[in-house]
Amino acid sequence: MIDKELMEILCCPACKGDLKEEGDKLICQNPQCRLRYPVRDGIPVMLIDEAEKPAGK
């Protein structure tokens, strides 16, 4: 689980959209983006190259 204060300042590096924590991923809430960033050992990996694209994109 990621610290609440950290979640308040994190945003999607691709579109600057808000993120939501779901399991071991941070998911961009922007409907046009929806990239999924991994969280490894409690550390968000906020690299666009490491993000998973949503299905169908």
C-alpha angles and dihedrals in degrees: 000000000000121000113265093231091053092050089054092060100036119097136170109281091213101053105002090241125150119272131222124201115233115171109303094345138077110217124203110235094208105110092216093052113029093165115170117221119199124236111213120190089343093307119114113229100216098184118126090216090057095048123104117232118229118259113280097027 
